[in-house]
Amino acid sequence: MSDLIELARQYHVLVKSDNDFKRQARVLQSMWRESRGYPIGAHRGQPLGSRLAMPWAKETLANYLTETIREVFRAEVLDNPESTQQVFQKPRVFRNLLSSQPLCFNLFGELQQDLALATRVMEDLAPTRIAQVNDIRFEYSPGRGDPRYTDDHSAFDVYLEFRTPRNKTGFVGIEMKYTEELGRPPARHRTRYDEVAGQMGCFKAKELVHLKAPPLEQIWRDHLLAGSLRIQDGFDDGFFALVYPSDNGYCARAVSRYRECLRDSNTFVAWHLEDIVASIQAHTDEVWIQEFFDRYLDFGKLRTE
């Protein structure tokens, strides 16, 4: 513990409210920033190593690992007139190195441009369900505020459409977590949530009260969005996936508790971020995926400092 605190001081990321995992991740991000000579950002006038300096971060898009990923980000966010309907948190997406939105682009941006690689990775993760990935989108909702779905503004961080081994239609909606604790206040409850939950038929009735409160509520709403999309748009298959690092204990415990609330888990899966990275590494020797691992997951660096 004392060694980690000293590292956090050394890399200008000692934030008292951080749990151990978030502190490690914050140090790792600052190490990555320093290794590239990127200018340090600030919080309330004080240097913070897990941020990039503005407006430099916006001008360079240095939060994104490759030019391909930067081009995907530009197309999806900066040059896309529909991005006003999407919830991209600015300036967070430019300067915050811990943010899960840039992480999504850094992991799936290259895959969007190489659907053959994306297919091989998704076949590893869901071999009986996914045979060909046809499309990857970011911050996607089938209809924000649309009562046919969940009547709210929920969206998937990443959305993939695929064909099944029997050439049927399918999708996976992904929520990405890095250091988040799933403890934010719940959204206003809508009667549509209960309707969709009943249509899906996968929830234990006695557990619904727990699904409407943190830390399960956000998972539940994204799961409901996937369920409503599958029902309303007539997909043959479709499911929700929560992705998080294996050392994020808050997410791990929430997933374990969430599974206890399910009668069946056909429409819900949880993937470790490390497993997705390992699959990509098994199918390509491109430098970007090693850079991703170095930046987000190589916590061994902290023990050798």
QUIFENRA-V638561 format. One record per backbone hydrogen bond with DSSP energy under -0.5 kcal/mol. NH is the residue of the N-H (numbers start at 1). CO is the residue of the C=O. If there is no record, write none. Layout:
nh->(NH	NH)
co->(CO	CO)
//
This chain:
nh->(5	6	7	8	9	10	11	12	13	14	15	16	18	23	24	25	26	27	28	29	30	31	32	33	34	35	36	36	37	38	41	41	43	46	48	49	51	52	53	57	59	60	61	62	64	70	71	72	73	74	75	76	77	78	79	81	83	84	85	86	88	89	90	93	94	95	96	97	97	98	99	103	104	105	106	107	108	109	112	113	114	118	119	120	121	122	123	124	125	126	129	130	131	131	132	134	135	137	139	140	145	146	149	151	156	157	158	159	160	161	162	163	164	167	170	172	173	174	174	175	177	193	194	195	196	197	198	199	200	201	204	207	208	210	211	212	213	215	216	217	220	221	222	223	224	225	226	227	228	229	230	231	232	233	234	235	236	237	239	240	241	242	243	243	244	248	249	252	253	254	255	256	257	258	259	260	261	261	262	263	264	268	269	271	273	275	276	277	278	279	280	281	282	283	283	284	289	290	290	291	292	293	294	295	296	297	298	299	301	302	303	303	304	304	305)
co->(1	2	3	4	5	6	7	9	8	8	13	14	15	19	20	21	22	23	24	25	26	27	28	29	30	31	32	33	34	33	48	51	46	43	41	12	48	95	39	53	55	56	57	57	61	66	67	68	69	70	71	72	73	73	74	79	80	81	82	83	86	87	88	89	91	91	92	50	95	50	96	99	100	101	102	103	104	105	108	109	111	114	115	116	117	118	119	120	121	122	126	126	129	163	163	161	161	159	157	156	152	143	146	146	140	174	174	137	172	135	170	132	168	164	162	160	239	158	172	241	243	190	190	191	192	193	194	195	196	197	261	204	205	207	207	208	210	182	213	213	216	217	218	219	220	221	222	223	224	225	226	227	228	229	230	230	169	169	171	267	173	269	175	241	271	245	247	248	249	250	251	252	253	254	255	256	257	258	259	202	202	265	240	242	244	272	272	273	274	275	276	277	278	279	280	280	286	286	287	287	288	289	290	291	292	293	293	297	298	299	299	300	300	301	301)
//
